[in-house]
């Protein structure tokens, strides 16, 4: 995965999370996934920091207690 600095494209971020790009966009709209939009226009390209993706996963992780 080629990176420009630490910023990931939507396709790279989806791969990082192991989800489809469409799912990534849905998470941005309704799931609170932090991202940067390059312009204010609809359909603008999004960029992500790996740290933001890690935080998103950590916030949603669940501990299963099988006792």
C-alpha positions in Angstrom: 0.0 0.0 0.0 1.7 3.2 -1.2 1.2 6.1 1.1 1.7 9.8 0.5 2.9 10.9 4.0 0.5 9.3 6.5 -2.7 10.0 4.6 -4.6 7.1 3.1 -7.1 7.2 0.3 -10.6 5.8 0.7 -9.6 2.6 -1.0 -6.5 2.3 1.2 -8.5 3.0 4.3 -11.1 0.5 3.4 -8.3 -2.1 2.9 -6.8 -1.1 6.3 -10.2 -1.7 8.0 -11.0 -4.8 5.9 -14.3 -3.4 4.6 -15.7 -2.4 1.2 -15.2 1.2 0.0 -19.0 1.7 0.1 -19.0 0.6 3.7 -16.2 3.1 4.5 -18.3 5.9 3.1 -21.3 4.8 5.1 -19.2 4.8 8.3 -18.1 8.4 7.5 -21.7 9.5 7.0 -23.4 7.8 9.9 -20.8 6.0 11.9 -18.6 8.8 13.0 -15.4 7.7 11.2 -13.1 10.6 11.3 -11.9 11.8 7.9 -10.8 14.9 5.9 -12.8 16.0 2.8 -10.6 17.7 0.3 -13.3 20.1 -0.9 -16.8 21.0 0.3 -18.4 19.6 -2.8 -20.5 16.4 -2.7 -18.5 13.5 -3.9 -15.2 15.1 -2.8 -12.3 12.8 -2.2 -11.7 11.7 1.4 -8.4 11.2 3.2 -7.7 9.3 6.5 -5.0 9.0 9.0 -4.1 5.5 10.1 -4.3 6.6 13.7 -7.9 7.7 13.2 -8.8 4.3 11.8 -7.1 2.6 14.8 -9.1 4.8 17.2 -12.3 4.0 15.4 -11.7 0.3 15.8 -10.6 0.6 19.5 -13.7 2.6 20.3 -15.9 -0.1 18.8 -14.1 -3.1 20.2 -16.0 -5.3 22.6 -14.7 -7.7 25.2 -16.5 -11.0 25.4 -16.5 -12.6 28.8 -17.1 -16.3 28.5 -17.3 -17.4 32.1 
